[in-house]
Amino acid sequence: MRAVVQRVSRAEVRVDERISGSIGTGLLVLLGITHDDTTDDADRLATKIHGLRILRDERSVADTDAQVLVVSQFTLYGDTRKGRRPSWGAAAPGPVAEPLYGAFCTALERRGTVVARGEFGAQMAVDLTNDGPVTLVIDS
């Protein structure tokens, strides 16, 4: 699994002009899933992100009432080494990725985090205000 984590003062995701998920202060997580990822990977990554001290005053989601918006992002596994058209072969197909996306979100919720979600597989518009800016790439 690969996550791009951004500290935000606000973020929302829209699908067909309706808001699918929205948060105030917290983290936006763009989540990519590859073929060999497991529910254990989802749980470990959720634990890592939940405890990351990247919010203001070196606090984590675990220490605050900050929320997390999770958006599926298969393009994080795009391969651009050859030519001008990315290859998506490293991204897990929907039937594999969607349950793991759900497992990641559920793992965060089990830790007491309020989780907003994008819509898996949909064309989404993500709007955010990056705070800091703080952006990290985390691989499981």
Legacy VTK file of the C-alpha trace (Angstrom):
# vtk DataFile Version 3.0
C-alpha trace
ASCII
DATASET POLYDATA
POINTS 140 float
0.000 0.000 0.000
1.061 3.514 -0.696
-0.395 6.600 0.942
0.106 10.263 0.213
-0.785 11.990 3.484
-1.458 15.719 3.586
-2.135 17.825 6.658
-5.165 19.945 5.822
-7.235 22.688 7.365
-10.143 21.421 5.239
-10.760 18.899 2.468
-13.660 17.518 0.506
-14.276 15.126 -2.339
-17.108 15.514 -4.836
-18.674 12.912 -7.104
-21.090 14.190 -9.746
-21.372 17.584 -7.989
-22.370 16.051 -4.645
-20.054 15.958 -1.655
-19.032 12.374 -0.950
-16.777 13.183 2.018
-15.683 16.300 3.844
-13.473 17.140 6.850
-12.140 20.153 8.689
-8.726 20.031 10.336
-7.034 16.674 9.850
-5.427 14.490 7.213
-6.233 13.772 3.594
-5.019 10.291 2.649
-4.730 9.305 -1.007
-4.504 5.499 -0.857
-3.032 3.255 -3.541
-3.225 -0.538 -3.377
-1.057 -3.059 -5.217
-1.481 -6.785 -5.928
0.226 -8.261 -2.877
-1.321 -5.974 -0.242
-3.255 -7.604 2.594
-5.562 -6.624 5.438
-2.488 -6.752 7.697
-0.904 -4.060 5.504
-4.079 -1.996 5.805
-4.049 -2.311 9.590
-0.335 -1.458 9.919
-0.665 1.574 7.647
-3.738 2.790 9.548
-1.838 2.445 12.822
1.097 4.405 11.394
-1.041 7.240 10.041
-3.193 7.399 13.187
-0.084 7.959 15.313
1.918 10.248 13.000
2.827 13.444 14.835
2.338 15.768 11.875
-0.541 17.902 13.097
0.093 21.291 14.717
2.141 21.215 17.940
3.517 17.790 16.980
0.233 16.060 17.676
-1.332 13.098 15.919
-4.847 12.122 14.953
-4.736 9.847 18.017
-4.103 12.894 20.256
-6.827 15.114 18.800
-10.297 15.156 17.343
-8.811 15.586 13.853
-10.581 13.736 11.074
-9.270 11.777 8.090
-10.563 11.858 4.513
-9.518 8.740 2.583
-9.616 8.736 -1.228
-8.748 5.688 -3.332
-5.963 6.543 -5.785
-4.823 3.731 -8.087
-2.622 6.195 -9.988
-0.123 6.116 -7.102
1.084 2.875 -8.695
1.455 4.349 -12.173
4.738 3.429 -13.879
6.172 6.214 -16.051
9.607 4.741 -16.754
8.832 4.029 -20.416
7.204 6.300 -22.930
4.677 9.010 -22.233
1.706 6.889 -21.214
1.742 5.494 -17.647
1.255 1.794 -17.082
-1.228 0.853 -14.356
-0.149 -2.798 -14.093
1.122 -2.462 -10.514
-2.238 -1.188 -9.244
-4.530 -3.871 -7.861
-7.779 -4.349 -9.788
-11.007 -3.097 -8.230
-12.212 -6.453 -6.845
-8.911 -6.768 -4.926
-8.425 -3.108 -4.015
-11.922 -2.113 -2.890
-12.121 -4.480 0.121
-8.626 -3.376 1.212
-9.630 0.279 0.900
-12.574 -0.517 3.172
-10.323 -2.430 5.592
-7.981 0.573 5.849
-10.868 2.953 6.593
-12.358 0.537 9.128
-8.966 0.137 10.834
-8.818 3.914 11.346
-12.399 3.971 12.635
-11.631 1.165 15.122
-9.017 3.484 16.600
-11.684 6.124 17.228
-10.991 8.295 14.190
-13.807 9.959 12.266
-13.238 8.869 8.659
-14.817 10.489 5.605
-14.496 8.646 2.317
-14.343 9.234 -1.357
-16.283 6.878 -3.611
-14.195 3.918 -4.734
-13.779 3.760 -8.508
-15.629 7.008 -9.188
-14.410 10.102 -11.015
-13.769 12.434 -8.065
-12.856 16.076 -7.587
-10.725 16.602 -4.483
-10.525 20.093 -3.003
-8.232 20.825 -0.073
-6.283 23.439 1.784
-2.875 21.948 2.594
-1.706 23.194 5.994
2.000 23.848 6.296
2.292 22.540 3.665
2.877 19.057 5.034
2.824 16.131 2.585
4.314 12.670 3.158
4.506 9.510 1.047
4.259 6.319 3.109
4.656 2.767 1.822
3.493 -0.218 3.870
LINES 1 141
140 0 1 2 3 4 5 6 7 8 9 10 11 12 13 14 15 16 17 18 19 20 21 22 23 24 25 26 27 28 29 30 31 32 33 34 35 36 37 38 39 40 41 42 43 44 45 46 47 48 49 50 51 52 53 54 55 56 57 58 59 60 61 62 63 64 65 66 67 68 69 70 71 72 73 74 75 76 77 78 79 80 81 82 83 84 85 86 87 88 89 90 91 92 93 94 95 96 97 98 99 100 101 102 103 104 105 106 107 108 109 110 111 112 113 114 115 116 117 118 119 120 121 122 123 124 125 126 127 128 129 130 131 132 133 134 135 136 137 138 139
